[in-house]
Amino acid sequence: MSKVPCPIARPDFRAKAQPVKVEVNGVPLQAMVKEFSTGSFGWYLNAKCTVQVGDTLVPVQIGMNLTVVGSKEAPKE
């Protein structure tokens, strides 16, 4: 299977990417622009909120990566 080429150059991503708005259970959050240690780039979110399960409020931790497909292979300029 062939790999999908990255649709954006690394310098363009660095210069133009903005935080991504995310909502979890009604709580507005922002995933921040990040270059991962793997060489990929995208956005990262780490937060805590509560989710109601029946009559109980349950604390949860959120960990989310949004990785640009093909970014690991993008030239490191």
Beta strands, then each sheet from edge to edge (+ up, - down):
strand 1: 20-24
strand 2: 27-35
strand 3: 41-53
strand 4: 56-67
sheet 1: 1+ 2- 3+ 4-
end
